[in-house]
């Protein structure tokens, strides 16, 4: 069980993250991993030098943040163990929820949090920190998860990835699962983060669905393989109808 020297907080501070991962992909996968423990209202991550390898996750309640910290501390994430602690200060998103009249200071959210939780600026670097804060504010201050946006995020598409036929559903438990109604931004990496929490997980294979969803939007589907039908059943019971993003519930069946 993870322990912390900081006061319990709805905001978690993560470090030792793989800094070679694209920022948008990192945020999407952190959301997929941690949203099973509670509702996330903000994720702050940046590729700037001061934020490299670090991120902040903001939960709506303390129970979710604590459960996530205890469950995921030390978990391998992009080949590196997660280091998780309560943040030393509340996030701007939390302060705004608690006090609608709260006005964030001019310094960027990410820089203010890092100054308290992460690397301390060297003496004489105050001017550099202020300039860095101004640069970061444009894309990192109170930034929301892209996966919660109503607009679809443009994705790089493999021109050879043609829609696949939908495998036939079976009623009896099987080691193979079919996930449907997946948003376009879902990849094998994103889905793997979600399913690897369950024992026996082996691999995922995400493809385009041959049919549009009822709203006329192109969607994806995925096959997920487990070691046994019993282990697959555990994952299916936990993730069937799981909300990947606003308005998108994933269906999980046996194939």
C-alpha positions as CSV (number, residue, x, y, z in Angstrom):
1,X,0.0,0.0,0.0
2,X,1.3,3.4,-0.9
3,X,1.9,5.9,1.9
4,X,2.3,9.7,1.7
5,X,3.9,12.3,3.9
6,X,1.6,15.0,2.4
7,X,-1.9,15.8,3.5
8,X,-4.7,13.9,1.6
9,X,-5.7,15.8,-1.5
10,X,-8.0,15.2,-4.5
11,X,-5.0,16.0,-6.7
12,X,-2.3,13.4,-7.2
13,X,1.3,14.1,-8.2
14,X,2.8,11.5,-10.6
15,X,6.5,11.3,-11.6
16,X,8.9,8.9,-13.2
17,X,6.8,8.9,-16.3
18,X,8.3,7.9,-19.6
19,X,9.1,11.3,-21.2
20,X,9.3,9.9,-24.7
21,X,5.5,9.4,-24.8
22,X,3.5,12.0,-26.8
23,X,1.7,14.3,-24.4
24,X,-1.8,13.7,-25.8
25,X,-1.3,9.9,-25.7
26,X,0.1,10.1,-22.2
27,X,-3.0,12.0,-21.0
28,X,-5.4,9.6,-22.8
29,X,-3.8,6.6,-21.2
30,X,-3.6,8.1,-17.7
31,X,-7.3,8.8,-18.0
32,X,-8.0,5.2,-19.1
33,X,-6.0,3.8,-16.2
34,X,-7.2,6.0,-13.4
35,X,-10.8,6.7,-14.3
36,X,-11.7,3.3,-12.9
37,X,-11.0,4.6,-9.4
38,X,-13.1,7.8,-9.6
39,X,-14.2,10.7,-11.8
40,X,-11.2,12.7,-13.2
41,X,-11.9,16.4,-13.8
42,X,-8.4,17.5,-15.0
43,X,-5.1,16.0,-16.1
44,X,-2.0,18.3,-16.3
45,X,0.9,17.2,-18.3
46,X,3.5,19.0,-20.4
47,X,6.6,18.3,-22.5
48,X,8.3,21.4,-21.0
49,X,11.6,20.8,-19.2
50,X,10.2,21.6,-15.8
51,X,7.3,19.2,-16.2
52,X,9.1,16.4,-18.0
53,X,8.2,13.0,-16.6
54,X,5.5,14.4,-14.3
55,X,1.8,14.9,-14.3
56,X,-1.1,15.9,-12.0
57,X,-4.4,14.0,-11.9
58,X,-7.4,15.8,-10.3
59,X,-10.3,13.7,-8.9
60,X,-13.6,15.0,-7.9
61,X,-13.3,13.4,-4.4
62,X,-10.7,12.2,-2.0
63,X,-11.9,8.6,-2.0
64,X,-11.2,8.2,-5.7
65,X,-7.7,9.9,-5.5
66,X,-6.7,7.7,-2.5
67,X,-7.9,4.5,-4.1
68,X,-6.0,5.3,-7.3
69,X,-2.8,6.1,-5.4
70,X,-3.0,2.9,-3.4
71,X,-3.8,0.7,-6.4
72,X,-1.4,2.2,-8.9
73,X,1.7,3.1,-6.9
74,X,4.6,1.1,-8.4
75,X,2.5,-0.1,-11.4
76,X,4.5,-0.5,-14.6
77,X,3.4,2.2,-17.1
78,X,5.3,2.5,-20.3
79,X,8.1,0.3,-18.9
80,X,8.6,2.5,-15.8
81,X,7.1,2.1,-12.3
82,X,4.6,4.9,-11.4
83,X,5.6,7.1,-8.4
84,X,2.4,8.6,-6.9
85,X,1.8,11.0,-4.0
86,X,-0.8,13.5,-2.9
87,X,0.0,16.9,-4.3
88,X,1.1,19.5,-1.8
89,X,-1.5,22.0,-2.9
90,X,-5.0,21.8,-4.4
91,X,-5.3,22.2,-8.2
92,X,-7.0,25.2,-9.7
93,X,-9.7,22.9,-11.0
94,X,-10.5,21.8,-7.4
95,X,-10.3,25.4,-6.0
96,X,-12.7,26.6,-8.7
97,X,-15.2,23.8,-7.9
98,X,-15.0,24.7,-4.2
99,X,-15.2,28.4,-4.8
100,X,-16.8,29.7,-8.1
101,X,-15.3,33.1,-7.4
102,X,-11.8,31.7,-7.3
103,X,-9.5,33.4,-9.8
104,X,-6.3,31.6,-10.7
105,X,-3.0,33.6,-10.4
106,X,-1.2,34.5,-13.6
107,X,1.4,31.8,-13.2
108,X,0.6,28.6,-15.1
109,X,-1.1,25.9,-13.1
110,X,1.6,23.4,-14.0
111,X,4.5,25.6,-12.9
112,X,2.9,26.5,-9.6
113,X,2.3,22.9,-8.8
114,X,5.7,21.7,-9.8
115,X,7.3,24.5,-7.7
116,X,5.6,23.0,-4.6
117,X,5.7,19.3,-5.5
118,X,8.6,18.6,-7.8
119,X,11.9,20.2,-8.6
120,X,12.7,23.4,-6.8
121,X,14.0,26.3,-9.0
122,X,17.6,27.3,-8.5
123,X,18.4,30.6,-6.8
124,X,18.3,33.4,-9.4
125,X,16.0,31.5,-11.6
126,X,12.8,33.4,-10.7
127,X,12.9,35.4,-13.9
128,X,13.3,32.2,-15.9
129,X,10.5,30.5,-14.1
130,X,8.2,33.5,-14.8
131,X,9.0,33.4,-18.5
132,X,8.5,29.7,-18.6
133,X,5.2,30.0,-16.8
134,X,4.0,32.5,-19.5
135,X,5.0,30.1,-22.2
136,X,3.3,27.1,-20.5
137,X,0.1,29.0,-19.7
138,X,-1.1,28.9,-23.3
139,X,-1.4,25.1,-23.5
140,X,-1.2,23.8,-19.9
141,X,-3.1,26.1,-17.5
142,X,-6.3,24.4,-16.4
143,X,-6.1,22.2,-19.4
144,X,-8.9,19.6,-19.7
145,X,-8.8,16.0,-20.9
146,X,-9.1,15.8,-24.7
147,X,-11.0,12.6,-24.3
148,X,-13.9,14.4,-22.6
149,X,-14.3,16.9,-25.5
150,X,-17.4,16.7,-27.7
151,X,-15.3,17.3,-30.8
152,X,-13.5,14.4,-32.4
153,X,-9.7,14.6,-32.2
154,X,-8.0,14.2,-35.7
155,X,-6.1,10.9,-35.7
156,X,-3.3,9.6,-37.8
157,X,-4.9,6.8,-39.9
158,X,-3.1,3.9,-41.4
159,X,-4.2,3.9,-45.0
160,X,-4.0,0.1,-45.1
161,X,-6.3,-0.4,-42.1
162,X,-9.5,-1.4,-43.8
163,X,-12.7,-2.1,-41.7
164,X,-12.8,-5.7,-40.4
165,X,-15.8,-8.0,-40.2
166,X,-17.4,-8.2,-36.8
167,X,-16.7,-11.6,-35.2
168,X,-19.7,-13.6,-34.2
169,X,-20.8,-13.2,-30.6
170,X,-21.2,-16.3,-28.5
171,X,-23.1,-16.8,-25.2
172,X,-20.8,-19.2,-23.4
173,X,-17.7,-17.7,-21.6
174,X,-14.6,-17.5,-23.8
175,X,-11.1,-16.3,-23.5
176,X,-11.7,-13.8,-26.4
177,X,-13.7,-10.6,-25.9
178,X,-15.0,-8.2,-28.5
179,X,-15.2,-4.5,-27.6
180,X,-17.5,-2.3,-29.7
181,X,-18.5,1.3,-29.9
182,X,-15.0,2.6,-29.4
183,X,-14.2,6.3,-30.1
184,X,-11.8,7.0,-33.0
185,X,-9.0,8.0,-30.6
186,X,-8.8,4.6,-28.9
187,X,-5.7,2.6,-29.8
188,X,-4.2,-0.7,-28.7
189,X,-2.1,1.1,-26.1
190,X,-5.1,2.9,-24.6
191,X,-7.2,-0.3,-24.4
192,X,-4.3,-2.3,-23.0
193,X,-3.9,0.1,-20.1
194,X,-7.6,-0.5,-19.3
195,X,-7.5,-4.3,-19.5
196,X,-4.1,-5.0,-18.1
197,X,-5.5,-4.3,-14.6
198,X,-7.1,-7.7,-14.8
199,X,-5.2,-11.0,-14.4
200,X,-4.5,-13.1,-17.5
201,X,-4.6,-10.2,-20.0
202,X,-2.5,-11.0,-23.1
203,X,-3.2,-8.5,-25.9
204,X,-5.6,-6.3,-27.8
205,X,-6.2,-5.8,-31.5
206,X,-8.0,-2.5,-32.4
207,X,-9.5,-2.1,-35.9
208,X,-12.1,0.0,-37.6
209,X,-15.7,-1.2,-37.4
210,X,-17.4,-1.9,-40.7
211,X,-20.5,0.0,-39.7
212,X,-21.1,3.5,-38.4
213,X,-22.7,4.0,-35.0
214,X,-26.4,5.2,-34.7
215,X,-25.1,8.8,-34.9
216,X,-23.4,8.2,-38.2
217,X,-19.9,8.4,-36.8
218,X,-17.1,6.0,-37.8
219,X,-16.1,3.9,-34.8
220,X,-13.6,1.3,-33.8
221,X,-13.8,-2.2,-32.3
222,X,-11.3,-4.5,-30.7
223,X,-10.6,-8.1,-29.8
224,X,-9.1,-8.7,-26.4
225,X,-7.4,-12.0,-25.5
226,X,-7.0,-13.5,-22.0
227,X,-5.4,-16.7,-20.8
228,X,-8.7,-18.3,-19.9
229,X,-12.4,-17.8,-20.1
230,X,-12.6,-17.4,-16.3
231,X,-10.1,-14.5,-16.3
232,X,-11.8,-12.9,-19.4
233,X,-15.1,-13.1,-17.6
234,X,-13.8,-11.0,-14.7
235,X,-12.7,-8.3,-17.0
236,X,-15.9,-8.4,-19.0
237,X,-18.1,-8.0,-15.9
238,X,-16.0,-5.0,-14.8
239,X,-15.8,-3.2,-18.1
240,X,-19.0,-4.0,-20.0
241,X,-20.8,-0.6,-20.5
242,X,-17.7,1.2,-19.3
243,X,-17.8,4.9,-20.2
244,X,-14.7,5.7,-22.2
245,X,-15.7,9.3,-22.8
246,X,-18.8,11.4,-22.5
247,X,-21.6,9.6,-24.4
248,X,-19.5,6.6,-25.3
249,X,-20.2,3.3,-23.5
250,X,-18.1,0.3,-24.5
251,X,-19.9,-3.0,-25.1
252,X,-17.9,-6.1,-24.2
253,X,-19.1,-9.6,-25.3
254,X,-17.6,-13.1,-25.8
255,X,-16.5,-14.2,-29.2
